[in-house]
Amino acid sequence: MRSKVKVIQLYMLAAVLAISAAASGWSSTASAAPTADFRQLNASQIVAEMGAGWNLGNQLEASVNGIPSETAWNNPTITPALIQAVKAAGFKTIRIPVSYLNLIGSAPNYTINAAWLNRIKTVVDYAHNEGLYVIINIHGDGFNSVNGAWLLVNSSNQATIRAKYQKVWEQIANTFANYDERLIFESMNEVFDGNYNSPNLSYYSNLNAYNQIFVDTVRQTGSNNSARWLLVPGWNTTIDYTVGNYGFVMPTDSYRSSTIPSSEKRIMISVHYYSPWDYAGEESGTITQWGATATNPSKKSTWGQEDYMESQLKSVYDKFVVQGYPAVIGEFGSIDKSNFDATNNTYRAIYAKALTATSKKYGSVPVYWDNGYNGQFGFGLFDRYTNTITQQGIINAIMSGMGGSTTNNSTLTPTTSAFDKKTANQADIQVTMTLNGNTLSSIKNGTATLVPGTDYTVAGSTLTIKKAYLAARPVGTTTLTFNFSAGSAATLAISVIDSTSSGSGTIKVQMFNGNTTAVTSTLNPRIKIVNTGTTAIPLSSIKTRYYYTIDGELPQSFFCDWSSAGCANITNTFTKLPTAQTGADYYSELAFTSGAGSLGAGQSIEIQLRISKNDWSSYTQTNDYSFDATDTTYVDWNKVTAYINGVLQWGIEP
């Protein structure tokens, strides 16, 4: 039965491709030779060079109502500094998922929005210019659940889909035709009909047709596309449904450059690995441990341990790698459940090391899935707002699994500081660098590089940021990225204020949380405002902000339990951030009425407050930006911000 279905399937695919070739005017002549700087790497060479990879997830594939936008899913605009931080951490490949959706025009040309295609090119250049391998794909366009999706194997209008798919890949391929061998195209991502049972054979034949159109289209755009490595998936990138007898057909490569040795392939196979799902991806606190070293059997899945991982990756090796088709584990990872089990991140690192080591053993490239979210149920390894590492242990595990030694990272002390633009208060900022055998390469503010000797000086381990440079920064947070000869980048976040408008009065905020329970119905920050200046400040001119995640959009209430200024003189406003930040999508802003009077020089006031949702449902506060999990008395706390007459005077905004 299976063999008969397979014969019919191949016949149908051949017929579809013949029609497509006739309609497009393709010929069987091999495409033009690649440029002189294009390196012809065989399977083992390219796998070795690609090393360990990282996904720029939830960015260029993010969308709202069918329109892609890199900030749609609460990540910031992509910057070169982020890519540099990823490279410094040891990753050699960046996979950039891309959605097109409603930014594709109408038939017959299906023109991609020029601004969107240009932005994709810009982000690719960020990584390619750093010497990294880059994988780009068509990502969300094949999801039945995504608004604007069209690359649907279960649609009845396959002729239109294939014509559109061919035109879209033709435009992408032409845009990047002259990029060298470090750019890899991936045909699509996790395409299937939404049914997690055995694949529908008719729908699988549609997926095979897409892969064949992809290979033929890219090759016939010529130049380096005639010889570059191409990446194709099977059904939902699932290993079993790709290696097993479920209908996958490897596309032929009839139009590749004649410069490719006949004994070599230039097609890779794409699979993803999130097994066991109850550990790796299920958003609950039940299964938090993995592997032979797990200490609590009730927190460990009943399947999907080391032996299963070994058998899965070996099956890919036996089916494809031995034939010369290297594999890319295009996504793998496990979500953060450390709020439920303090040992969870240890097992996440163990899992990551095992996957990367097994991938290397079986000739595959592992690419970690990072969705940019840190905290409960997040995959994040980096904070994309500050371009800093959040999960060094997992990164170390990945690099160790690849057989590399863990680089000693350089560090800064302190990592946050403040600068007052008021002339009388301006002062240089000094930090201590612990280099750990490295050297300082550069300091960057976004894409701008600071000038040594002018913007900063170095004396031994002490680095001084000059006040003349800082005085030219705008009010707000200036984040400086320190790049070193090896290891990860480090950042210094500087809160730039200007107290000129408030006379000689300046303030600071101290805080601790009266309730430090991880999951709670009530947030209980206790805030102290201190006048550190020489004159009194009207309290009506002061506001403070406490930042947190609402964890469920509901009306909220504010309670003032006690204040030395009198609760009757305290007001509060809940404000939703226009763009959610790491650890914050809301803030509670405290203000004072005129009846509160003034805060004298050297004096302080306290406010003990509570925040709750009107239905008393829970917040998870351990990943909240302003939350302090450890202190039980007032300490200087720069994650609560303070303003005088609307001008930031204290703290660092998220």
FINU-469158 format. One line per 5 residues: their letters; for each residue x, y, z of C-alpha. Coordinates in nm, 4 decimals. Layout:
REM residues N
a	X,Y,Z; ...
***
This chain:
REM residues 654
mrskv	0.0000,0.0000,0.0000; 0.2729,0.2436,0.0947; 0.4860,0.1698,-0.2122; 0.1876,0.2177,-0.4407; 0.1029,0.5515,-0.2833
kviql	0.4633,0.6598,-0.3140; 0.4727,0.5835,-0.6873; 0.1547,0.7856,-0.7451; 0.2956,1.0664,-0.5354; 0.6165,1.0858,-0.7357
ymlaa	0.4219,1.0825,-1.0613; 0.2020,1.3713,-0.9452; 0.5051,1.5696,-0.8346; 0.6803,1.5179,-1.1673; 0.3690,1.6343,-1.3523
vlais	0.3412,1.9485,-1.1386; 0.7057,2.0374,-1.1939; 0.6803,1.9807,-1.5668; 0.3872,2.2217,-1.5834; 0.5741,2.4750,-1.3691
aaasg	0.8832,2.4524,-1.5884; 0.6822,2.5023,-1.9053; 0.4974,2.7994,-1.7597; 0.8110,2.9757,-1.6433; 1.0300,2.9060,-1.9435
wssta	1.2933,2.7237,-1.7426; 1.5490,2.5176,-1.9248; 1.7520,2.2208,-1.8068; 2.0820,2.4011,-1.8642; 2.2913,2.4304,-1.5486
saapt	2.2961,2.7794,-1.3959; 2.5900,3.0148,-1.4361; 2.9032,2.9598,-1.2280; 2.9404,3.1351,-0.8924; 3.1675,3.4344,-0.8367
adfrq	3.5390,3.3915,-0.7759; 3.5117,3.4590,-0.3993; 3.2495,3.1871,-0.3471; 3.4010,2.8913,-0.1621; 3.2861,2.5454,-0.2685
lnasq	3.2486,2.3767,0.0715; 3.1541,2.0118,0.1015; 2.9139,1.8783,0.3650; 3.1653,1.8208,0.6428; 3.3355,2.1552,0.5834
ivaem	3.0205,2.3642,0.6023; 2.8891,2.1836,0.9101; 3.2211,2.2453,1.0861; 3.2186,2.6142,0.9937; 2.8548,2.6708,1.0919
gagwn	2.9264,2.5510,1.4458; 2.6491,2.6269,1.6936; 2.3656,2.8528,1.5817; 2.1139,3.0928,1.7367; 1.7666,3.1974,1.6223
lgnql	1.6662,3.5622,1.6000; 1.3161,3.4448,1.6870; 0.9954,3.6472,1.7233; 1.1333,3.9368,1.5196; 1.1157,3.9407,1.1399
easvn	0.8506,3.6679,1.1465; 0.6370,3.8581,1.4002; 0.3122,4.0018,1.2671; -0.0126,4.1745,1.3595; -0.3245,4.1236,1.1479
gipse	-0.1191,3.9772,0.8645; 0.1419,4.2555,0.8555; 0.4972,4.1576,0.9559; 0.6724,4.3880,1.2021; 0.9918,4.3171,1.3949
tawnn	0.8566,4.4821,1.7127; 0.5059,4.3287,1.6977; 0.5787,4.0624,1.9592; 0.7416,4.2782,2.2282; 1.0988,4.2712,2.1027
ptitp	1.2929,4.5917,2.0224; 1.4255,4.6962,1.6839; 1.7170,4.4720,1.5843; 2.0582,4.6398,1.6105; 2.4121,4.5428,1.5089
aliqa	2.5021,4.5473,1.8790; 2.2737,4.2481,1.9415; 2.4340,4.0507,1.6597; 2.7788,4.1409,1.7903; 2.6815,4.0149,2.1368
vkaag	2.5598,3.6856,1.9878; 2.8843,3.6461,1.7960; 3.0923,3.7317,2.1036; 2.9094,3.4586,2.2955; 3.0502,3.2007,2.0525
fktir	2.7692,3.1416,1.8031; 2.8772,3.1081,1.4402; 2.5378,3.0879,1.2695; 2.2278,3.3041,1.3002; 1.8942,3.1805,1.1687
ipvsy	1.6655,3.4710,1.0808; 1.3009,3.3619,1.0510; 1.1075,3.5876,0.8103; 0.7362,3.6247,0.7351; 0.5935,3.8023,0.4305
lnlig	0.2167,3.7466,0.4567; 0.0185,4.0510,0.3411; 0.3336,4.2359,0.2344; 0.3199,4.0291,-0.0846; 0.1330,4.1974,-0.3691
sapny	-0.1273,4.0534,-0.5990; -0.0970,3.8201,-0.8975; 0.0709,3.7716,-1.1324; 0.3933,3.9275,-1.0016; 0.3340,3.8874,-0.6263
tinaa	0.5739,4.1730,-0.5561; 0.7212,4.1830,-0.2043; 0.6959,4.5206,-0.0300; 1.0258,4.6929,-0.1120; 1.0767,4.8470,0.2324
wlnri	1.0259,4.5089,0.4006; 1.2650,4.3284,0.1682; 1.5207,4.6037,0.2235; 1.4861,4.5697,0.6012; 1.5423,4.1947,0.5724
ktvvd	1.8559,4.2640,0.3717; 1.9773,4.5119,0.6326; 1.9384,4.2619,0.9163; 2.1062,3.9893,0.7103; 2.3934,4.2315,0.6543
yahne	2.4274,4.2890,1.0296; 2.5144,3.9203,1.0678; 2.6866,3.8551,0.7363; 2.9197,4.1512,0.7861; 3.0275,4.0017,1.1191
glyvi	3.1498,3.6902,0.9354; 2.8610,3.4753,1.0566; 2.6645,3.2164,0.8633; 2.3063,3.3305,0.8024; 1.9934,3.1224,0.7366
inihg	1.6798,3.2978,0.6102; 1.3472,3.1357,0.5331; 0.9771,3.1859,0.4686; 0.8517,3.1310,0.8219; 0.4971,3.2150,0.9301
dgfns	0.3388,3.2107,0.5846; 0.2714,2.8372,0.6159; 0.0906,2.8407,0.9520; -0.2835,2.7779,0.9399; -0.3162,2.9820,1.2608
vngaw	-0.1495,3.3004,1.1283; -0.3533,3.5845,0.9794; -0.2454,3.6317,0.6185; -0.0871,3.2859,0.5820; -0.1076,3.1424,0.2309
llvns	0.1505,2.8625,0.1956; -0.1029,2.6045,0.3069; -0.0670,2.2396,0.2091; -0.4338,2.1757,0.2865; -0.5661,2.4543,0.0629
snqat	-0.7607,2.3604,-0.2496; -0.5947,2.6341,-0.4556; -0.2526,2.4752,-0.5019; -0.1874,2.6180,-0.8493; -0.2102,2.9749,-0.7152
iraky	-0.0015,2.8932,-0.4093; 0.2776,2.7417,-0.6189; 0.2837,3.0338,-0.8613; 0.3018,3.2771,-0.5705; 0.5693,3.0714,-0.3922
qkvwe	0.7841,3.0630,-0.7047; 0.7621,3.4411,-0.7503; 0.8388,3.5144,-0.3852; 1.1489,3.2946,-0.3792; 1.2615,3.4383,-0.7115
qiant	1.2619,3.7868,-0.5575; 1.4373,3.6753,-0.2383; 1.7001,3.4817,-0.4329; 1.7701,3.7710,-0.6691; 1.8131,4.0069,-0.3723
fanyd	2.0891,3.7902,-0.2273; 2.2288,3.6303,-0.5442; 2.5840,3.7585,-0.4974; 2.6212,3.6805,-0.1264; 2.8884,3.4235,-0.0549
erlif	2.8525,3.0681,0.0744; 2.7765,3.1895,0.4297; 2.4169,3.2680,0.3286; 2.1795,2.9703,0.3263; 1.8176,2.9733,0.2099
esmne	1.5583,2.7600,0.3918; 1.2472,2.6887,0.1883; 0.9856,2.7118,0.4651; 0.9185,2.6432,0.8337; 0.7037,2.3844,1.0119
vfdgn	0.4569,2.3537,0.7256; 0.1764,2.1013,0.7783; -0.2032,2.0967,0.7988; -0.2234,2.1558,1.1749; -0.3001,1.7901,1.2473
ynspn	-0.0330,1.6308,1.4676; -0.1276,1.2765,1.3674; 0.0246,1.0916,1.0727; 0.0610,1.3161,0.7656; -0.2028,1.3306,0.4961
lsyys	-0.0232,1.1913,0.1886; -0.1923,1.4293,-0.0530; -0.0931,1.7284,0.1569; 0.2606,1.5919,0.1951; 0.2912,1.5815,-0.1843
nlnay	0.2076,1.9535,-0.1880; 0.4922,2.0167,0.0584; 0.7301,1.8173,-0.1620; 0.6245,2.0273,-0.4594; 0.7044,2.3461,-0.2671
nqifv	1.0538,2.2184,-0.1895; 1.1126,2.1308,-0.5529; 0.9923,2.4716,-0.6746; 1.2192,2.6343,-0.4157; 1.5322,2.4490,-0.5314
dtvrq	1.4635,2.5035,-0.9011; 1.3751,2.8713,-0.8584; 1.6794,2.9599,-0.6483; 1.9192,2.7751,-0.8750; 1.7904,2.9441,-1.1898
tgsnn	1.8521,3.2935,-1.0524; 2.2187,3.2174,-1.1154; 2.5382,3.3649,-0.9718; 2.6161,3.2231,-0.6261; 2.2635,3.0861,-0.5946
sarwl	2.3590,2.8226,-0.8480; 2.5949,2.6626,-0.5957; 2.4957,2.7736,-0.2461; 2.3672,2.5277,0.0127; 1.9867,2.5067,0.0324
lvpgw	1.7860,2.3833,0.3302; 1.4568,2.1915,0.3024; 1.2232,2.0456,0.5702; 0.9820,1.7576,0.5819; 0.6372,1.7528,0.7390
nttid	0.6319,2.0072,1.0258; 1.0125,1.9570,1.0480; 0.9309,1.6506,1.2587; 1.2100,1.3930,1.2573; 0.9873,1.0848,1.2487
ytvgn	0.7720,1.2191,0.9643; 1.0820,1.3153,0.7668; 1.2991,1.0049,0.8037; 1.0147,0.7525,0.8136; 0.8045,0.6203,0.5280
ygfvm	0.5437,0.8949,0.5494; 0.5891,1.0602,0.2102; 0.8931,1.2890,0.2173; 1.0724,1.3213,-0.1180; 1.4133,1.4868,-0.1408
ptdsy	1.4015,1.7458,-0.4205; 1.6226,1.6963,-0.7212; 1.8927,1.9542,-0.7951; 1.8911,1.9580,-1.1742; 1.9820,2.3231,-1.2252
rssti	2.2818,2.3534,-0.9974; 2.6136,2.4857,-1.1220; 2.8357,2.2478,-1.3131; 3.1215,2.3672,-1.0897; 2.9855,2.1552,-0.8049
pssek	3.1637,1.8187,-0.7954; 2.9225,1.5533,-0.9157; 2.9850,1.3431,-0.6063; 2.8686,1.6210,-0.3702; 2.5267,1.7425,-0.2623
rimis	2.4263,2.1036,-0.1966; 2.1000,2.0383,-0.0131; 2.0573,2.0173,0.3639; 1.7687,1.8703,0.5608; 1.5896,2.0775,0.8273
vhyys	1.4417,1.9254,1.1447; 1.3445,2.0681,1.4849; 1.3824,1.9118,1.8291; 1.1672,1.9938,2.1343; 1.1338,1.6504,2.2935
pwdya	0.9944,1.5694,2.5390; 0.7436,1.8518,2.4928; 0.6157,1.8376,2.8517; 0.9686,1.9356,2.9590; 1.0857,2.1514,2.6698
geesg	0.7786,2.3503,2.5746; 0.4716,2.2855,2.7881; 0.3883,2.5970,2.9895; 0.3407,2.4405,3.3305; 0.5565,2.3770,3.6340
titqw	0.5016,2.0015,3.6401; 0.8017,1.8715,3.4396; 1.1115,2.0803,3.5160; 1.4017,1.8302,3.5109; 1.5645,1.6241,3.2367
gatat	1.8245,1.3563,3.1927; 2.0077,1.0961,3.3949; 2.1075,1.3406,3.6694; 1.7488,1.4474,3.7507; 1.6938,1.4264,4.1256
npskk	1.3126,1.4259,4.1415; 1.1394,1.1522,3.9364; 0.8033,1.3297,3.9661; 0.9490,1.6320,3.7847; 1.0999,1.4247,3.5007
stwgq	0.9134,1.3154,3.1898; 0.8476,0.9465,3.1331; 1.0040,0.9639,2.7850; 1.2401,1.1683,2.5695; 1.5617,1.1299,2.7677
edyme	1.9196,1.0813,2.6411; 1.8527,0.7499,2.4683; 1.5579,0.8940,2.2756; 1.7583,1.2005,2.1708; 2.0384,0.9743,2.0516
sqlks	1.8035,0.7571,1.8462; 1.6282,1.0556,1.6881; 1.9447,1.2302,1.5676; 2.0983,0.9002,1.4609; 1.7921,0.8311,1.2455
vydkf	1.8525,1.1618,1.0636; 2.2161,1.0650,1.0197; 2.1317,0.7212,0.8841; 1.8703,0.8540,0.6426; 2.0334,1.1712,0.5109
vvqgy	2.3799,1.2587,0.6422; 2.5420,0.9388,0.5174; 2.4075,1.0240,0.1709; 2.5814,1.3636,0.1790; 2.2808,1.5692,0.2974
pavig	2.3861,1.7368,0.6239; 2.1147,1.8176,0.8760; 2.0347,2.1429,1.0532; 1.8508,2.1177,1.3844; 1.6961,2.4525,1.3024
efgsi	1.5244,2.4906,1.6399; 1.5819,2.3344,1.9802; 1.5670,2.4471,2.3410; 1.3626,2.4367,2.6593; 1.1615,2.7063,2.8340
dksnf	1.2444,2.8665,3.1677; 1.0561,2.7017,3.4544; 1.2887,2.8207,3.7313; 0.9974,2.9902,3.9102; 0.8666,2.6401,3.9815
datnn	1.1990,2.4641,4.0355; 1.5188,2.6492,4.1277; 1.7248,2.3753,3.9602; 1.5484,2.4106,3.6227; 1.8163,2.6217,3.4543
tyrai	2.0741,2.3594,3.5476; 1.8729,2.0982,3.3560; 1.8138,2.3400,3.0674; 2.1925,2.3619,3.0341; 2.2305,1.9837,3.0575
yakal	1.9657,1.9412,2.7870; 2.1311,2.1990,2.5599; 2.4738,2.0398,2.5999; 2.3381,1.6936,2.5234; 2.1572,1.8132,2.2110
tatsk	2.4560,2.0020,2.0734; 2.7002,1.7201,2.1507; 2.4697,1.4649,1.9866; 2.4196,1.6940,1.6865; 2.7929,1.7242,1.6392
kygsv	2.8334,1.3470,1.6728; 2.5869,1.2909,1.3888; 2.6998,1.5626,1.1495; 2.4238,1.8160,1.2241; 2.4197,2.1894,1.2991
pvywd	2.2299,2.2774,1.6214; 2.0510,2.6164,1.6216; 1.9038,2.7247,1.9561; 1.5547,2.8819,1.9521; 1.5607,3.2221,2.1261
ngyng	1.2291,3.4103,2.1200; 1.3664,3.7188,2.2963; 1.1620,3.6557,2.6105; 1.3349,3.6140,2.9471; 1.1615,3.4931,3.2595
qfgfg	0.8862,3.2386,3.3132; 0.8358,3.0181,3.0045; 1.0868,3.2192,2.8005; 1.3532,3.0811,2.5678; 1.5728,3.3928,2.5882
lfdry	1.9504,3.3744,2.6210; 1.9992,3.7477,2.5653; 1.8256,4.0669,2.6761; 1.7653,4.2354,2.3406; 1.7085,4.5748,2.5014
tntit	2.0534,4.5861,2.6611; 2.2285,4.3317,2.4344; 2.3497,4.1372,2.7361; 2.3516,3.7668,2.8199; 2.0816,3.6398,3.0544
qqgii	2.1609,3.2657,3.0480; 2.5389,3.2294,3.0449; 2.5119,2.8763,3.1824; 2.3099,2.7553,2.8833; 2.5452,2.9281,2.6392
naims	2.8445,2.7687,2.8121; 2.6720,2.4308,2.7833; 2.6098,2.4764,2.4107; 2.9715,2.5692,2.3464; 3.0939,2.2840,2.5633
gmggs	2.8692,2.0417,2.3759; 3.0292,2.1541,2.0524; 3.3674,2.0599,2.1964; 3.4909,2.4121,2.2508; 3.6323,2.5507,2.5708
ttnns	3.4252,2.8065,2.7565; 3.5643,3.1531,2.7038; 3.6394,3.3597,3.0111; 3.4157,3.6633,2.9856; 3.5226,4.0105,3.0872
tltpt	3.3047,4.1960,3.3385; 3.2322,4.5522,3.4499; 3.1764,4.6916,3.7990; 2.9329,4.8606,3.8326; 2.6974,4.7812,3.5432
tsafd	2.4672,5.0787,3.6085; 2.5387,5.4412,3.6865; 2.3873,5.7900,3.6717; 2.4912,6.1223,3.5204; 2.3440,6.4695,3.5865
kktan	2.3653,6.7113,3.2941; 2.3442,7.0124,3.5265; 2.6823,7.1818,3.4854; 2.7641,7.2006,3.8562; 2.6874,6.8308,3.9017
qadiq	2.8652,6.6859,3.6001; 3.1282,6.4231,3.6776; 3.3186,6.1516,3.4939; 3.1973,5.7948,3.5432; 3.4486,5.5274,3.6320
vtmtl	3.4110,5.1515,3.5987; 3.6459,4.8676,3.6845; 3.7088,4.6104,3.4128; 3.7926,4.2524,3.5062; 3.9395,4.1421,3.1747
ngntl	4.0074,3.7733,3.2482; 4.2883,3.7632,2.9954; 4.1025,3.9578,2.7261; 4.1570,4.3080,2.5937; 3.9058,4.5876,2.5331
ssikn	3.8253,4.6134,2.1614; 3.5712,4.8957,2.1514; 3.2900,5.0755,2.3295; 2.9731,5.1403,2.1328; 2.6603,5.3448,2.1869
gtatl	2.4294,5.1721,1.9423; 2.6213,5.1793,1.6146; 2.8438,5.4741,1.7158; 3.1904,5.3882,1.8443; 3.3345,5.5952,2.1292
vpgtd	3.6725,5.7554,2.0634; 3.9501,5.6460,2.3015; 4.1349,5.9358,2.4610; 3.8450,6.1707,2.3896; 3.5254,5.9975,2.5000
ytvag	3.6985,5.7675,2.7478; 4.0385,5.6830,2.8940; 4.1865,5.3627,3.0349; 4.4372,5.3350,3.3184; 4.5053,4.9752,3.4117
stlti	4.1713,4.8169,3.4955; 3.9977,5.1524,3.5484; 3.8035,5.2991,3.2578; 3.6720,5.6544,3.2738; 3.3805,5.7783,3.0619
kkayl	3.4394,6.1519,3.0202; 3.1766,6.3964,3.1377; 3.2027,6.5924,2.8123; 3.0775,6.2866,2.6245; 2.8025,6.2173,2.8765
aarpv	2.6815,6.5775,2.8807; 2.5971,6.5439,2.5108; 2.3682,6.2425,2.5734; 1.9921,6.2940,2.5878; 1.7966,6.2554,2.9107
gtttl	1.7045,5.8903,2.9568; 1.9116,5.5722,2.9536; 2.2358,5.5532,2.7577; 2.3560,5.1947,2.7181; 2.7222,5.1497,2.6320
tfnfs	2.8363,4.8118,2.4974; 3.1918,4.7045,2.5806; 3.3360,4.4595,2.3273; 3.6394,4.2483,2.4123; 3.8881,4.0388,2.2200
agsaa	3.7047,3.7233,2.3311; 3.3993,3.6263,2.5289; 3.0729,3.8119,2.5677; 3.0156,4.1837,2.5434; 2.9343,4.3722,2.8658
tlais	2.7073,4.6727,2.9075; 2.6965,4.9831,3.1220; 2.3509,5.1419,3.1584; 2.3746,5.5108,3.2471; 2.0695,5.7014,3.3683
vidst	2.1135,6.0524,3.2271; 1.9189,6.3209,3.4140; 1.9098,6.7001,3.4105; 1.8334,6.8617,3.7461; 1.8732,7.2132,3.6072
ssgsg	1.4976,7.2626,3.5896; 1.4498,7.1689,3.9564; 1.6908,7.4175,4.1125; 1.9486,7.2427,4.3278; 1.7107,6.9719,4.4443
tikvq	1.7898,6.6115,4.3520; 1.6304,6.2883,4.4692; 1.6889,5.9187,4.4899; 1.4588,5.6225,4.5494; 1.5022,5.3409,4.7960
mfngn	1.2770,5.0374,4.7983; 1.2062,4.6837,4.9103; 0.9110,4.4525,4.8502; 0.6925,4.3738,5.1484; 0.5676,4.0601,4.9715
ttavt	0.8251,3.8514,4.7839; 0.6040,3.5502,4.7047; 0.6672,3.4424,4.3450; 0.2999,3.4121,4.2481; 0.0749,3.6466,4.4408
stlnp	-0.2520,3.8356,4.4164; -0.0936,4.1535,4.5593; 0.2188,4.3515,4.4719; 0.3540,4.5291,4.7774; 0.6378,4.7712,4.6983
rikiv	0.7545,5.0001,4.9783; 0.9107,5.3170,4.8467; 1.1219,5.5850,5.0133; 1.2025,5.9124,4.8327; 1.5120,6.0948,4.9592
ntgtt	1.6035,6.4580,4.8850; 1.9789,6.4476,4.8292; 2.0020,6.8159,4.7346; 2.0343,7.1402,4.9296; 1.6864,7.2920,4.8917
aipls	1.3308,7.1784,4.9552; 1.1338,7.0254,4.6676; 0.7543,7.0524,4.6367; 0.6232,6.6987,4.6557; 0.3611,6.7864,4.3959
siktr	0.6459,6.8091,4.1420; 0.7666,6.4514,4.2110; 0.6453,6.1263,4.0539; 0.7775,5.7704,4.0815; 0.7160,5.4657,3.8628
yyyti	0.7170,5.0980,3.9620; 0.7377,4.8665,3.6549; 0.5848,4.5177,3.6325; 0.3989,4.2716,3.4101; 0.0233,4.2550,3.4540
dgelp	0.0011,3.8815,3.3677; -0.3531,3.9093,3.2378; -0.5159,4.2280,3.1118; -0.7667,4.3234,3.3854; -0.8698,4.6384,3.5772
qsffc	-0.6461,4.7100,3.8758; -0.6738,4.8816,4.2126; -0.4242,5.0802,4.4190; -0.4127,5.0938,4.7984; -0.2010,5.3242,5.0125
dwssa	-0.1540,5.1455,5.3458; 0.0587,5.4167,5.5058; 0.2687,5.7165,5.4120; 0.4598,5.9763,5.6099; 0.3140,6.2275,5.3654
gcani	-0.0402,6.1080,5.4419; -0.2271,5.8645,5.2193; -0.4864,6.1288,5.1397; -0.2114,6.3187,4.9564; -0.1021,6.0208,4.7432
tntft	-0.2442,5.9530,4.3969; -0.1741,5.6666,4.1572; -0.2130,5.6067,3.7848; -0.1793,5.2698,3.6077; -0.0219,5.3089,3.2636
klpta	0.0238,5.0445,2.9964; 0.3549,5.0771,2.8116; 0.3059,5.1422,2.4395; 0.5622,4.8703,2.3750; 0.6171,4.5989,2.6350
qtgad	0.9732,4.5714,2.7642; 1.1545,4.2852,2.9330; 0.9866,4.2517,3.2730; 0.7417,4.5350,3.2184; 0.4206,4.6037,3.0316
yysel	0.2692,4.8351,3.2974; 0.3853,5.0856,3.5548; 0.2230,5.2265,3.8666; 0.2945,5.5996,3.8878; 0.2792,5.7647,4.2303
aftsg	0.2165,6.1392,4.2547; 0.1380,6.3877,4.5314; -0.1232,6.6549,4.5813; -0.0299,7.0067,4.6857; -0.1407,6.9154,5.0375
agslg	0.1648,6.6887,5.0731; 0.3861,6.9935,5.1174; 0.7595,6.9912,5.0459; 1.0441,6.7466,5.0913; 1.3197,6.9284,5.2757
agqsi	1.6900,6.8946,5.2018; 1.8147,6.5668,5.3459; 1.4640,6.4522,5.4345; 1.2731,6.1484,5.3114; 0.9166,6.0196,5.2902
eiqlr	0.7849,5.6630,5.2795; 0.4906,5.5111,5.0970; 0.3676,5.1584,5.1665; 0.1384,5.0570,4.8828; -0.0403,4.7572,4.7368
isknd	-0.1477,4.6778,4.3804; -0.4004,4.4119,4.2873; -0.6286,4.3119,4.0028; -0.9960,4.3691,4.0702; -1.0705,3.9958,4.0562
wssyt	-0.7702,3.9198,4.2814; -0.6089,3.6959,4.0190; -0.2357,3.6370,4.0414; 0.0720,3.8238,3.9285; 0.4019,3.6437,3.8755
qtndy	0.6306,3.9093,4.0150; 0.9696,3.7345,4.0091; 1.0295,3.8487,3.6502; 0.8996,4.2041,3.7100; 1.1455,4.4794,3.6229
sfdat	1.1154,4.6710,3.9536; 1.0841,4.3680,4.1822; 1.3481,4.3128,4.4532; 1.3451,3.9497,4.5644; 1.6099,3.9662,4.8365
dttyv	1.6150,4.2872,5.0404; 1.3975,4.3316,5.3508; 1.4944,4.6923,5.4286; 1.5248,5.0034,5.2153; 1.8119,5.0011,4.9641
dwnkv	1.8951,5.2333,4.6738; 1.6932,5.0893,4.3841; 1.7446,5.2246,4.0324; 1.4705,5.0100,3.8807; 1.2110,5.2432,4.0278
tayin	1.2337,5.5751,3.8441; 1.1660,5.9222,3.9829; 1.0900,6.2489,3.8048; 1.0801,6.6176,3.8994; 0.8495,6.8225,3.6784
gvlqw	0.8494,6.5389,3.4277; 1.2307,6.5172,3.3994; 1.3957,6.1863,3.4918; 1.6002,6.2362,3.8109; 1.6623,5.8822,3.9311
giep	1.6651,5.5281,3.8015; 1.6815,5.3482,3.4708; 1.3677,5.3037,3.2645; 1.3199,4.9510,3.1222
***
